[in-house]
């Protein structure tokens, strides 16, 4: 019984860590790099696009909501939503 409680607690912590590592930001696209499938927002952050979203489908000047993970100069987008 004690082992089960420990496993449940561990799984809860792992799930919470996964949720906590994702962040989101909104901004206007200022640059699109189709070679590297990356976009730059007006705040200077550069996001690598997720599988299934091609750089050619986005336009400079569009406002987007980006869900991402990672730190440093290149952030990995997991979801991009164009704000209309």
C-alpha positions, 0 to 999 in steps of 0.5 A: 500500500505504501508503494502504491501511494509513493508511485501515485505521488511520483506520477503526480509530480512528473505530470505537474513538471510537464505542465509547468515547463510549458509557457505561452506568449502572444506577439506579432511575427516580424521574421519567418525563416523557412529554411529552419522552420522558425519565426521571430516575434516582436519581442525578439524571441525565436521559436522553432515550429512544431511538426505539421506547421510550415513556415510558409503558412504564416505571414509577417505581421500576423499576431499569434499565440505560441505555446512553447518549451525550452530556454535559451536562444531557440524555443520549441513551439508546441502550438501556434494559433493565429489571432484574427 
